[in-house]
Amino acid sequence: MVYAMEFRRAVAAAYEAGESSAEVAEQFPCSASWVRRLIQRRRETGSLEPRPRKLPDNRKLSEQDLRQLRELITAHPDMTLGELAAALETKVSVPTIHRATKRLKLTLKKSRRMPPNSSVRMSKPRGPAGSRNSGR
């Protein structure tokens, strides 16, 4: 849990006033170990700011793979995501290819969600009521 800076300053001020970490923890809704770590962080870094989150880089495709993907799409824009995944030397899933194309801002020619062409009739014409071609 990330506490607000005002809360952090209040906890540090209470600790500086001579109270123990356990007493400060009883006074404020936090744990004694968090109070000790907060004071230790200020002693080591000079700041009460929380440490920035370090998210791991879980990307499966290297820069070389991304270049190869870009070349494949340029050469064959009608390839599906599955075909692109199979064509890459690195074994990755279709969702990984999808995320990579989004990151590279590349679009594919094929799309399943295109509306039907308005100039082409999509259904049979209905016959007069009561006939065999009445659409039932």
N, CA, C and O atoms as a GROMACS GRO file, in nm:
protein
  544
    1MET      N    1   0.084  -0.118   0.000
    1MET     CA    2   0.000   0.000   0.000
    1MET      C    3   0.089   0.124   0.000
    1MET      O    4   0.188   0.130   0.073
    2VAL      N    5   0.054   0.221  -0.081
    2VAL     CA    6   0.130   0.345  -0.088
    2VAL      C    7   0.055   0.451  -0.010
    2VAL      O    8  -0.060   0.485  -0.041
    3TYR      N    9   0.120   0.504   0.093
    3TYR     CA   10   0.059   0.608   0.176
    3TYR      C   11   0.088   0.746   0.118
    3TYR      O   12   0.190   0.766   0.053
    4ALA      N   13  -0.002   0.840   0.143
    4ALA     CA   14   0.013   0.977   0.096
    4ALA      C   15   0.129   1.045   0.168
    4ALA      O   16   0.166   1.008   0.280
    5MET      N   17   0.186   1.145   0.102
    5MET     CA   18   0.302   1.215   0.161
    5MET      C   19   0.266   1.284   0.292
    5MET      O   20   0.348   1.288   0.384
    6GLU      N   21   0.146   1.340   0.303
    6GLU     CA   22   0.106   1.405   0.429
    6GLU      C   23   0.106   1.304   0.544
    6GLU      O   24   0.149   1.335   0.655
    7PHE      N   25   0.057   1.184   0.515
    7PHE     CA   26   0.056   1.079   0.616
    7PHE      C   27   0.198   1.041   0.654
    7PHE      O   28   0.228   1.023   0.772
    8ARG      N   29   0.286   1.028   0.556
    8ARG     CA   30   0.426   0.994   0.581
    8ARG      C   31   0.494   1.099   0.668
    8ARG      O   32   0.568   1.067   0.761
    9ARG      N   33   0.468   1.227   0.635
    9ARG     CA   34   0.528   1.336   0.715
    9ARG      C   35   0.477   1.333   0.859
    9ARG      O   36   0.554   1.355   0.953
   10ALA      N   37   0.348   1.307   0.877
   10ALA     CA   38   0.291   1.302   1.012
   10ALA      C   39   0.351   1.187   1.092
   10ALA      O   40   0.382   1.204   1.210
   11VAL      N   41   0.369   1.072   1.030
   11VAL     CA   42   0.428   0.957   1.098
   11VAL      C   43   0.573   0.988   1.136
   11VAL      O   44   0.616   0.959   1.248
   12ALA      N   45   0.649   1.047   1.043
   12ALA     CA   46   0.789   1.081   1.071
   12ALA      C   47   0.798   1.185   1.182
   12ALA      O   48   0.887   1.177   1.268
   13ALA      N   49   0.708   1.283   1.183
   13ALA     CA   50   0.708   1.386   1.288
   13ALA      C   51   0.678   1.324   1.424
   13ALA      O   52   0.740   1.360   1.523
   14ALA      N   53   0.584   1.230   1.430
   14ALA     CA   54   0.552   1.163   1.556
   14ALA      C   55   0.672   1.082   1.605
   14ALA      O   56   0.699   1.078   1.725
   15TYR      N   57   0.743   1.017   1.512
   15TYR     CA   58   0.860   0.939   1.550
   15TYR      C   59   0.971   1.032   1.601
   15TYR      O   60   1.039   1.000   1.699
   16GLU      N   61   0.988   1.147   1.535
   16GLU     CA   62   1.090   1.244   1.577
   16GLU      C   63   1.058   1.304   1.713
   16GLU      O   64   1.148   1.348   1.784
   17ALA      N   65   0.930   1.308   1.748
   17ALA     CA   66   0.888   1.364   1.877
   17ALA      C   67   0.927   1.272   1.993
   17ALA      O   68   0.903   1.306   2.109
   18GLY      N   69   0.986   1.157   1.964
   18GLY     CA   70   1.036   1.070   2.068
   18GLY      C   71   0.955   0.946   2.091
   18GLY      O   72   0.987   0.866   2.179
   19GLU      N   73   0.852   0.926   2.015
   19GLU     CA   74   0.772   0.806   2.032
   19GLU      C   75   0.841   0.688   1.963
   19GLU      O   76   0.916   0.707   1.866
   20SER      N   77   0.816   0.568   2.012
   20SER     CA   78   0.873   0.449   1.950
   20SER      C   79   0.791   0.414   1.825
   20SER      O   80   0.682   0.466   1.804
   21SER      N   81   0.846   0.325   1.744
   21SER     CA   82   0.775   0.286   1.622
   21SER      C   83   0.644   0.214   1.658
   21SER      O   84   0.546   0.229   1.585
   22ALA      N   85   0.640   0.139   1.765
   22ALA     CA   86   0.517   0.071   1.806
   22ALA      C   87   0.412   0.173   1.850
   22ALA      O   88   0.294   0.157   1.818
   23GLU      N   89   0.453   0.277   1.923
   23GLU     CA   90   0.359   0.380   1.967
   23GLU      C   91   0.304   0.459   1.848
   23GLU      O   92   0.186   0.492   1.843
   24VAL      N   93   0.392   0.488   1.752
   24VAL     CA   94   0.349   0.560   1.632
   24VAL      C   95   0.250   0.473   1.553
   24VAL      O   96   0.152   0.524   1.499
   25ALA      N   97   0.276   0.344   1.547
   25ALA     CA   98   0.189   0.253   1.474
   25ALA      C   99   0.051   0.244   1.539
   25ALA      O  100  -0.049   0.228   1.470
   26GLU      N  101   0.046   0.254   1.672
   26GLU     CA  102  -0.083   0.254   1.741
   26GLU      C  103  -0.159   0.382   1.715
   26GLU      O  104  -0.282   0.383   1.704
   27GLN      N  105  -0.085   0.492   1.706
   27GLN     CA  106  -0.147   0.623   1.684
   27GLN      C  107  -0.200   0.637   1.541
   27GLN      O  108  -0.306   0.696   1.520
   28PHE      N  109  -0.126   0.585   1.446
   28PHE     CA  110  -0.164   0.593   1.304
   28PHE      C  111  -0.199   0.452   1.255
   28PHE      O  112  -0.145   0.354   1.306
   29PRO      N  113  -0.287   0.441   1.157
   29PRO     CA  114  -0.322   0.307   1.106
   29PRO      C  115  -0.215   0.249   1.014
   29PRO      O  116  -0.230   0.247   0.892
   30CYS      N  117  -0.106   0.202   1.074
   30CYS     CA  118   0.003   0.140   0.999
   30CYS      C  119   0.075   0.043   1.092
   30CYS      O  120   0.041   0.033   1.210
   31SER      N  121   0.173  -0.028   1.040
   31SER     CA  122   0.246  -0.124   1.122
   31SER      C  123   0.377  -0.063   1.173
   31SER      O  124   0.429   0.033   1.115
   32ALA      N  125   0.428  -0.119   1.280
   32ALA     CA  126   0.553  -0.070   1.338
   32ALA      C  127   0.668  -0.094   1.242
   32ALA      O  128   0.760  -0.011   1.234
   33SER      N  129   0.666  -0.205   1.170
   33SER     CA  130   0.774  -0.232   1.074
   33SER      C  131   0.774  -0.130   0.960
   33SER      O  132   0.880  -0.092   0.911
   34TRP      N  133   0.654  -0.084   0.918
   34TRP     CA  134   0.648   0.018   0.813
   34TRP      C  135   0.707   0.149   0.863
   34TRP      O  136   0.775   0.219   0.788
   35VAL      N  137   0.681   0.183   0.989
   35VAL     CA  138   0.738   0.306   1.047
   35VAL      C  139   0.890   0.296   1.048
   35VAL      O  140   0.958   0.392   1.011
   36ARG      N  141   0.945   0.181   1.090
   36ARG     CA  142   1.090   0.164   1.092
   36ARG      C  143   1.150   0.175   0.951
   36ARG      O  144   1.253   0.239   0.932
   37ARG      N  145   1.082   0.113   0.851
   37ARG     CA  146   1.133   0.122   0.713
   37ARG      C  147   1.125   0.264   0.660
   37ARG      O  148   1.213   0.308   0.585
   38LEU      N  149   1.020   0.336   0.696
   38LEU     CA  150   1.005   0.476   0.652
   38LEU      C  151   1.119   0.562   0.707
   38LEU      O  152   1.178   0.641   0.633
   39ILE      N  153   1.149   0.546   0.834
   39ILE     CA  154   1.257   0.624   0.895
   39ILE      C  155   1.392   0.580   0.836
   39ILE      O  156   1.479   0.664   0.814
   40GLN      N  157   1.409   0.453   0.813
   40GLN     CA  158   1.533   0.404   0.752
   40GLN      C  159   1.550   0.461   0.611
   40GLN      O  160   1.660   0.501   0.573
   41ARG      N  161   1.441   0.466   0.533
   41ARG     CA  162   1.448   0.521   0.397
   41ARG      C  163   1.489   0.669   0.402
   41ARG      O  164   1.570   0.714   0.321
   42ARG      N  165   1.432   0.743   0.496
   42ARG     CA  166   1.469   0.884   0.507
   42ARG      C  167   1.615   0.900   0.548
   42ARG      O  168   1.684   0.990   0.500
   43ARG      N  169   1.663   0.812   0.635
   43ARG     CA  170   1.803   0.818   0.678
   43ARG      C  171   1.896   0.786   0.561
   43ARG      O  172   2.001   0.848   0.547
   44GLU      N  173   1.858   0.688   0.476
   44GLU     CA  174   1.944   0.645   0.366
   44GLU      C  175   1.934   0.737   0.244
   44GLU      O  176   2.036   0.767   0.181
   45THR      N  177   1.814   0.783   0.211
   45THR     CA  178   1.796   0.861   0.089
   45THR      C  179   1.768   1.009   0.114
   45THR      O  180   1.781   1.091   0.023
   46GLY      N  181   1.731   1.042   0.237
   46GLY     CA  182   1.697   1.182   0.267
   46GLY      C  183   1.556   1.218   0.225
   46GLY      O  184   1.520   1.335   0.227
   47SER      N  185   1.475   1.120   0.189
   47SER     CA  186   1.340   1.147   0.141
   47SER      C  187   1.242   1.047   0.201
   47SER      O  188   1.277   0.934   0.233
   48LEU      N  189   1.117   1.092   0.214
   48LEU     CA  190   1.010   1.004   0.258
   48LEU      C  191   0.929   0.951   0.140
   48LEU      O  192   0.833   0.876   0.159
   49GLU      N  193   0.968   0.988   0.020
   49GLU     CA  194   0.897   0.947  -0.101
   49GLU      C  195   0.901   0.794  -0.115
   49GLU      O  196   1.001   0.732  -0.080
   50PRO      N  197   0.791   0.735  -0.164
   50PRO     CA  198   0.796   0.591  -0.188
   50PRO      C  199   0.890   0.559  -0.303
   50PRO      O  200   0.911   0.640  -0.393
   51ARG      N  201   0.945   0.440  -0.298
   51ARG     CA  202   1.033   0.398  -0.407
   51ARG      C  203   0.950   0.377  -0.533
   51ARG      O  204   0.836   0.332  -0.526
   52PRO      N  205   1.007   0.410  -0.649
   52PRO     CA  206   0.931   0.386  -0.772
   52PRO      C  207   0.914   0.237  -0.796
   52PRO      O  208   1.003   0.157  -0.765
   53ARG      N  209   0.799   0.200  -0.852
   53ARG     CA  210   0.774   0.059  -0.880
   53ARG      C  211   0.862   0.013  -0.994
   53ARG      O  212   0.878   0.084  -1.094
   54LYS      N  213   0.918  -0.103  -0.978
   54LYS     CA  214   1.001  -0.161  -1.083
   54LYS      C  215   0.926  -0.279  -1.142
   54LYS      O  216   0.920  -0.387  -1.084
   55LEU      N  217   0.868  -0.257  -1.259
   55LEU     CA  218   0.797  -0.365  -1.326
   55LEU      C  219   0.895  -0.440  -1.415
   55LEU      O  220   0.975  -0.378  -1.485
   56PRO      N  221   0.890  -0.570  -1.413
   56PRO     CA  222   0.982  -0.648  -1.496
   56PRO      C  223   0.947  -0.632  -1.644
   56PRO      O  224   0.831  -0.612  -1.680
   57ASP      N  225   1.047  -0.641  -1.728
   57ASP     CA  226   1.027  -0.636  -1.872
   57ASP      C  227   1.000  -0.777  -1.919
   57ASP      O  228   1.092  -0.858  -1.934
   58ASN      N  229   0.873  -0.807  -1.944
   58ASN     CA  230   0.832  -0.942  -1.981
   58ASN      C  231   0.814  -0.960  -2.131
   58ASN      O  232   0.751  -1.055  -2.174
   59ARG      N  233   0.867  -0.871  -2.209
   59ARG     CA  234   0.850  -0.882  -2.353
   59ARG      C  235   0.924  -1.006  -2.405
   59ARG      O  236   1.038  -1.032  -2.367
   60LYS      N  237   0.857  -1.080  -2.489
   60LYS     CA  238   0.914  -1.203  -2.543
   60LYS      C  239   0.990  -1.180  -2.672
   60LYS      O  240   1.073  -1.263  -2.712
   61LEU      N  241   0.964  -1.067  -2.739
   61LEU     CA  242   1.027  -1.040  -2.868
   61LEU      C  243   1.141  -0.940  -2.852
   61LEU      O  244   1.124  -0.835  -2.790
   62SER      N  245   1.256  -0.974  -2.906
   62SER     CA  246   1.371  -0.883  -2.902
   62SER      C  247   1.357  -0.778  -3.012
   62SER      O  248   1.264  -0.784  -3.093
   63GLU      N  249   1.449  -0.684  -3.015
   63GLU     CA  250   1.447  -0.581  -3.120
   63GLU      C  251   1.463  -0.645  -3.258
   63GLU      O  252   1.401  -0.601  -3.354
   64GLN      N  253   1.545  -0.748  -3.267
   64GLN     CA  254   1.563  -0.817  -3.395
   64GLN      C  255   1.432  -0.885  -3.438
   64GLN      O  256   1.397  -0.882  -3.555
   65ASP      N  257   1.361  -0.946  -3.342
   65ASP     CA  258   1.232  -1.008  -3.373
   65ASP      C  259   1.131  -0.904  -3.421
   65ASP      O  260   1.054  -0.930  -3.513
   66LEU      N  261   1.131  -0.787  -3.357
   66LEU     CA  262   1.039  -0.681  -3.398
   66LEU      C  263   1.071  -0.631  -3.538
   66LEU      O  264   0.981  -0.600  -3.615
   67ARG      N  265   1.200  -0.622  -3.570
   67ARG     CA  266   1.238  -0.582  -3.708
   67ARG      C  267   1.192  -0.687  -3.808
   67ARG      O  268   1.141  -0.653  -3.915
   68GLN      N  269   1.209  -0.813  -3.773
   68GLN     CA  270   1.165  -0.921  -3.861
   68GLN      C  271   1.013  -0.917  -3.878
   68GLN      O  272   0.962  -0.938  -3.988
   69LEU      N  273   0.940  -0.890  -3.770
   69LEU     CA  274   0.795  -0.880  -3.777
   69LEU      C  275   0.752  -0.765  -3.868
   69LEU      O  276   0.661  -0.780  -3.950
   70ARG      N  277   0.818  -0.650  -3.855
   70ARG     CA  278   0.789  -0.535  -3.940
   70ARG      C  279   0.814  -0.570  -4.087
   70ARG      O  280   0.735  -0.534  -4.174
   71GLU      N  281   0.924  -0.638  -4.115
   71GLU     CA  282   0.956  -0.677  -4.253
   71GLU      C  283   0.853  -0.775  -4.308
   71GLU      O  284   0.813  -0.766  -4.424
   72LEU      N  285   0.809  -0.869  -4.225
   72LEU     CA  286   0.709  -0.966  -4.268
   72LEU      C  287   0.578  -0.897  -4.304
   72LEU      O  288   0.516  -0.929  -4.406
   73ILE      N  289   0.536  -0.803  -4.221
   73ILE     CA  290   0.410  -0.733  -4.246
   73ILE      C  291   0.421  -0.645  -4.369
   73ILE      O  292   0.326  -0.633  -4.446
   74THR      N  293   0.538  -0.582  -4.388
   74THR     CA  294   0.558  -0.499  -4.506
   74THR      C  295   0.555  -0.584  -4.633
   74THR      O  296   0.495  -0.545  -4.733
   75ALA      N  297   0.619  -0.700  -4.629
   75ALA     CA  298   0.625  -0.786  -4.747
   75ALA      C  299   0.493  -0.859  -4.772
   75ALA      O  300   0.454  -0.879  -4.887
   76HIS      N  301   0.424  -0.898  -4.665
   76HIS     CA  302   0.300  -0.975  -4.678
   76HIS      C  303   0.193  -0.916  -4.586
   76HIS      O  304   0.169  -0.971  -4.478
   77PRO      N  305   0.129  -0.806  -4.624
   77PRO     CA  306   0.032  -0.744  -4.534
   77PRO      C  307  -0.095  -0.826  -4.514
   77PRO      O  308  -0.176  -0.793  -4.426
   78ASP      N  309  -0.115  -0.931  -4.593
   78ASP     CA  310  -0.235  -1.011  -4.578
   78ASP      C  311  -0.216  -1.131  -4.486
   78ASP      O  312  -0.307  -1.213  -4.473
   79MET      N  313  -0.101  -1.143  -4.421
   79MET     CA  314  -0.078  -1.254  -4.328
   79MET      C  315  -0.160  -1.234  -4.202
   79MET      O  316  -0.175  -1.121  -4.153
   80THR      N  317  -0.214  -1.343  -4.150
   80THR     CA  318  -0.288  -1.336  -4.024
   80THR      C  319  -0.188  -1.338  -3.909
   80THR      O  320  -0.069  -1.363  -3.928
   81LEU      N  321  -0.238  -1.310  -3.789
   81LEU     CA  322  -0.151  -1.313  -3.672
   81LEU      C  323  -0.093  -1.452  -3.649
   81LEU      O  324   0.023  -1.466  -3.610
   82GLY      N  325  -0.172  -1.553  -3.674
   82GLY     CA  326  -0.123  -1.691  -3.660
   82GLY      C  327  -0.012  -1.722  -3.759
   82GLY      O  328   0.086  -1.787  -3.724
   83GLU      N  329  -0.028  -1.676  -3.881
   83GLU     CA  330   0.075  -1.697  -3.982
   83GLU      C  331   0.201  -1.620  -3.947
   83GLU      O  332   0.312  -1.669  -3.969
   84LEU      N  333   0.186  -1.499  -3.892
   84LEU     CA  334   0.303  -1.422  -3.850
   84LEU      C  335   0.375  -1.492  -3.736
   84LEU      O  336   0.498  -1.497  -3.734
   85ALA      N  337   0.299  -1.544  -3.641
   85ALA     CA  338   0.360  -1.616  -3.528
   85ALA      C  339   0.438  -1.737  -3.576
   85ALA      O  340   0.546  -1.767  -3.525
   86ALA      N  341   0.383  -1.808  -3.675
   86ALA     CA  342   0.451  -1.926  -3.728
   86ALA      C  343   0.574  -1.888  -3.810
   86ALA      O  344   0.672  -1.963  -3.814
   87ALA      N  345   0.569  -1.771  -3.876
   87ALA     CA  346   0.680  -1.729  -3.961
   87ALA      C  347   0.800  -1.676  -3.881
   87ALA      O  348   0.913  -1.681  -3.930
   88LEU      N  349   0.776  -1.627  -3.762
   88LEU     CA  350   0.887  -1.578  -3.680
   88LEU      C  351   0.972  -1.694  -3.630
   88LEU      O  352   0.920  -1.802  -3.599
   89GLU      N  353   1.100  -1.672  -3.622
   89GLU     CA  354   1.190  -1.777  -3.572
   89GLU      C  355   1.169  -1.801  -3.423
   89GLU      O  356   1.188  -1.913  -3.375
   90THR      N  357   1.131  -1.697  -3.350
   90THR     CA  358   1.104  -1.709  -3.208
   90THR      C  359   0.965  -1.768  -3.190
   90THR      O  360   0.870  -1.723  -3.254
   91LYS      N  361   0.952  -1.866  -3.104
   91LYS     CA  362   0.822  -1.928  -3.080
   91LYS      C  363   0.743  -1.842  -2.982
   91LYS      O  364   0.773  -1.839  -2.863
   92VAL      N  365   0.641  -1.773  -3.033
   92VAL     CA  366   0.556  -1.690  -2.950
   92VAL      C  367   0.410  -1.715  -2.987
   92VAL      O  368   0.380  -1.773  -3.092
   93SER      N  369   0.320  -1.670  -2.901
   93SER     CA  370   0.178  -1.693  -2.923
   93SER      C  371   0.118  -1.581  -3.008
   93SER      O  372   0.180  -1.478  -3.032
   94VAL      N  373  -0.003  -1.605  -3.053
   94VAL     CA  374  -0.075  -1.506  -3.134
   94VAL      C  375  -0.100  -1.378  -3.054
   94VAL      O  376  -0.081  -1.269  -3.109
   95PRO      N  377  -0.141  -1.384  -2.925
   95PRO     CA  378  -0.157  -1.259  -2.850
   95PRO      C  379  -0.028  -1.178  -2.838
   95PRO      O  380  -0.032  -1.055  -2.835
   96THR      N  381   0.086  -1.246  -2.830
   96THR     CA  382   0.214  -1.175  -2.824
   96THR      C  383   0.238  -1.100  -2.954
   96THR      O  384   0.285  -0.986  -2.952
   97ILE      N  385   0.206  -1.161  -3.067
   97ILE     CA  386   0.220  -1.094  -3.197
   97ILE      C  387   0.125  -0.975  -3.204
   97ILE      O  388   0.161  -0.869  -3.255
   98HIS      N  389   0.004  -0.993  -3.153
   98HIS     CA  390  -0.094  -0.884  -3.154
   98HIS      C  391  -0.043  -0.764  -3.074
   98HIS      O  392  -0.051  -0.650  -3.120
   99ARG      N  393   0.010  -0.790  -2.953
   99ARG     CA  394   0.062  -0.681  -2.871
   99ARG      C  395   0.181  -0.613  -2.939
   99ARG      O  396   0.195  -0.491  -2.931
  100ALA      N  397   0.265  -0.691  -3.004
  100ALA     CA  398   0.382  -0.635  -3.074
  100ALA      C  399   0.338  -0.546  -3.190
  100ALA      O  400   0.396  -0.440  -3.211
  101THR      N  401   0.237  -0.588  -3.266
  101THR     CA  402   0.191  -0.505  -3.377
  101THR      C  403   0.128  -0.376  -3.325
  101THR      O  404   0.143  -0.270  -3.386
  102LYS      N  405   0.059  -0.383  -3.212
  102LYS     CA  406   0.003  -0.261  -3.151
  102LYS      C  407   0.115  -0.168  -3.107
  102LYS      O  408   0.108  -0.047  -3.129
  103ARG      N  409   0.219  -0.224  -3.044
  103ARG     CA  410   0.331  -0.143  -2.996
  103ARG      C  411   0.404  -0.077  -3.112
  103ARG      O  412   0.448   0.038  -3.102
  104LEU      N  413   0.416  -0.150  -3.223
  104LEU     CA  414   0.483  -0.096  -3.342
  104LEU      C  415   0.391  -0.007  -3.426
  104LEU      O  416   0.433   0.053  -3.525
  105LYS      N  417   0.262   0.000  -3.384
  105LYS     CA  418   0.162   0.078  -3.457
  105LYS      C  419   0.147   0.030  -3.601
  105LYS      O  420   0.136   0.110  -3.694
  106LEU      N  421   0.148  -0.101  -3.617
  106LEU     CA  422   0.130  -0.162  -3.748
  106LEU      C  423  -0.012  -0.215  -3.758
  106LEU      O  424  -0.068  -0.263  -3.659
  107THR      N  425  -0.068  -0.208  -3.876
  107THR     CA  426  -0.201  -0.263  -3.898
  107THR      C  427  -0.191  -0.376  -3.997
  107THR      O  428  -0.103  -0.378  -4.083
  108LEU      N  429  -0.281  -0.470  -3.985
  108LEU     CA  430  -0.286  -0.581  -4.078
  108LEU      C  431  -0.400  -0.560  -4.176
  108LEU      O  432  -0.499  -0.495  -4.143
  109LYS      N  433  -0.384  -0.613  -4.293
  109LYS     CA  434  -0.485  -0.594  -4.397
  109LYS      C  435  -0.615  -0.665  -4.362
  109LYS      O  436  -0.724  -0.611  -4.384
  110LYS      N  437  -0.605  -0.787  -4.308
  110LYS     CA  438  -0.724  -0.864  -4.279
  110LYS      C  439  -0.789  -0.817  -4.150
  110LYS      O  440  -0.721  -0.786  -4.052
  111SER      N  441  -0.921  -0.812  -4.152
  111SER     CA  442  -0.995  -0.778  -4.033
  111SER      C  443  -1.128  -0.853  -4.036
  111SER      O  444  -1.199  -0.848  -4.136
  112ARG      N  445  -1.160  -0.922  -3.930
  112ARG     CA  446  -1.283  -1.000  -3.925
  112ARG      C  447  -1.404  -0.911  -3.898
  112ARG      O  448  -1.516  -0.954  -3.921
  113ARG      N  449  -1.384  -0.793  -3.851
  113ARG     CA  450  -1.496  -0.710  -3.807
  113ARG      C  451  -1.532  -0.601  -3.907
  113ARG      O  452  -1.582  -0.496  -3.867
  114MET      N  453  -1.509  -0.624  -4.030
  114MET     CA  454  -1.546  -0.527  -4.132
  114MET      C  455  -1.696  -0.538  -4.159
  114MET      O  456  -1.748  -0.650  -4.166
  115PRO      N  457  -1.765  -0.426  -4.177
  115PRO     CA  458  -1.907  -0.435  -4.210
  115PRO      C  459  -1.923  -0.492  -4.351
  115PRO      O  460  -1.831  -0.479  -4.433
  116PRO      N  461  -2.036  -0.553  -4.381
  116PRO     CA  462  -2.056  -0.607  -4.515
  116PRO      C  463  -2.058  -0.496  -4.618
  116PRO      O  464  -2.095  -0.383  -4.590
  117ASN      N  465  -2.018  -0.531  -4.737
  117ASN     CA  466  -2.014  -0.437  -4.847
  117ASN      C  467  -2.158  -0.396  -4.880
  117ASN      O  468  -2.243  -0.482  -4.900
  118SER      N  469  -2.185  -0.267  -4.885
  118SER     CA  470  -2.321  -0.220  -4.907
  118SER      C  471  -2.366  -0.234  -5.052
  118SER      O  472  -2.485  -0.227  -5.080
  119SER      N  473  -2.273  -0.253  -5.144
  119SER     CA  474  -2.312  -0.262  -5.284
  119SER      C  475  -2.344  -0.406  -5.326
  119SER      O  476  -2.395  -0.427  -5.436
  120VAL      N  477  -2.314  -0.503  -5.242
  120VAL     CA  478  -2.340  -0.643  -5.275
  120VAL      C  479  -2.459  -0.691  -5.194
  120VAL      O  480  -2.462  -0.673  -5.072
  121ARG      N  481  -2.555  -0.751  -5.259
  121ARG     CA  482  -2.672  -0.804  -5.190
  121ARG      C  483  -2.628  -0.925  -5.108
  121ARG      O  484  -2.561  -1.014  -5.158
  122MET      N  485  -2.668  -0.926  -4.981
  122MET     CA  486  -2.623  -1.031  -4.889
  122MET      C  487  -2.726  -1.141  -4.870
  122MET      O  488  -2.691  -1.248  -4.820
  123SER      N  489  -2.852  -1.120  -4.908
  123SER     CA  490  -2.953  -1.223  -4.889
  123SER      C  491  -3.036  -1.237  -5.016
  123SER      O  492  -3.036  -1.149  -5.102
  124LYS      N  493  -3.107  -1.349  -5.025
  124LYS     CA  494  -3.190  -1.373  -5.142
  124LYS      C  495  -3.310  -1.279  -5.139
  124LYS      O  496  -3.360  -1.245  -5.032
  125PRO      N  497  -3.356  -1.238  -5.255
  125PRO     CA  498  -3.475  -1.153  -5.256
  125PRO      C  499  -3.597  -1.235  -5.212
  125PRO      O  500  -3.607  -1.354  -5.240
  126ARG      N  501  -3.687  -1.170  -5.143
  126ARG     CA  502  -3.809  -1.238  -5.097
  126ARG      C  503  -3.911  -1.241  -5.209
  126ARG      O  504  -3.928  -1.144  -5.283
  127GLY      N  505  -3.977  -1.352  -5.221
  127GLY     CA  506  -4.082  -1.366  -5.322
  127GLY      C  507  -4.214  -1.313  -5.270
  127GLY      O  508  -4.220  -1.264  -5.158
  128PRO      N  509  -4.318  -1.321  -5.349
  128PRO     CA  510  -4.449  -1.273  -5.304
  128PRO      C  511  -4.496  -1.357  -5.186
  128PRO      O  512  -4.458  -1.473  -5.171
  129ALA      N  513  -4.579  -1.297  -5.103
  129ALA     CA  514  -4.631  -1.365  -4.984
  129ALA      C  515  -4.702  -1.493  -5.023
  129ALA      O  516  -4.779  -1.494  -5.119
  130GLY      N  517  -4.678  -1.601  -4.951
  130GLY     CA  518  -4.743  -1.727  -4.976
  130GLY      C  519  -4.667  -1.815  -5.074
  130GLY      O  520  -4.703  -1.932  -5.091
  131SER      N  521  -4.565  -1.766  -5.138
  131SER     CA  522  -4.487  -1.848  -5.231
  131SER      C  523  -4.378  -1.923  -5.155
  131SER      O  524  -4.356  -1.900  -5.036
  132ARG      N  525  -4.312  -2.010  -5.223
  132ARG     CA  526  -4.203  -2.088  -5.162
  132ARG      C  527  -4.088  -1.999  -5.120
  132ARG      O  528  -4.018  -2.034  -5.024
  133ASN      N  529  -4.063  -1.888  -5.185
  133ASN     CA  530  -3.950  -1.798  -5.155
  133ASN      C  531  -3.993  -1.683  -5.065
  133ASN      O  532  -3.939  -1.573  -5.077
  134SER      N  533  -4.087  -1.707  -4.978
  134SER     CA  534  -4.135  -1.598  -4.892
  134SER      C  535  -4.041  -1.568  -4.776
  134SER      O  536  -4.068  -1.478  -4.696
  135GLY      N  537  -3.933  -1.642  -4.765
  135GLY     CA  538  -3.832  -1.612  -4.663
  135GLY      C  539  -3.851  -1.686  -4.533
  135GLY      O  540  -3.782  -1.653  -4.436
  136ARG      N  541  -3.939  -1.783  -4.525
  136ARG     CA  542  -3.958  -1.856  -4.399
  136ARG      C  543  -3.861  -1.965  -4.382
  136ARG      O  544  -3.865  -2.036  -4.282
   0.00000   0.00000   0.00000
